[in-house]
Amino acid sequence: MAARKSSPRKIRLMKKQKQAAAVPAWIILRTKRSVRTNPKRRAWRQTDVEVG
């Protein structure tokens, strides 16, 4: 990946980074463990991100 990224591309990458976060512990407790995993979880190395 290029070292110099344009601002829109960087914003899209940041959004993907936020989407790949784990479910917070307080949400797991609040839902009594019915929600444990994030369905949008993505491994940064295995899965390619189409952000342009």
MOQUI-V273761 format. One record per backbone hydrogen bond with DSSP energy under -0.5 kcal/mol. CO is the residue of the C=O (numbers start at 0). NH is the residue of the N-H. E is the energy in kcal/mol with one decimal. If there is no record, write none. Layout:
BEGIN
co-><CO;CO>
nh-><NH;NH>
e-><E;E>
END
This chain:
BEGIN
co-><2;5;6;7;8;9;10;11;12;13;14;15;17;23;23;24;25;26;27;28;30;33;36;37;42;47;48>
nh-><4;9;10;11;12;13;14;15;16;17;18;19;20;26;27;28;29;30;32;31;33;35;38;40;46;49;50>
e-><-0.8;-2.2;-2.2;-2.1;-2.3;-2.2;-2.0;-2.0;-1.9;-2.1;-2.2;-1.3;-1.3;-0.6;-1.6;-2.2;-2.1;-2.2;-2.9;-1.2;-1.4;-0.7;-0.6;-1.6;-1.8;-0.6;-1.4>
END
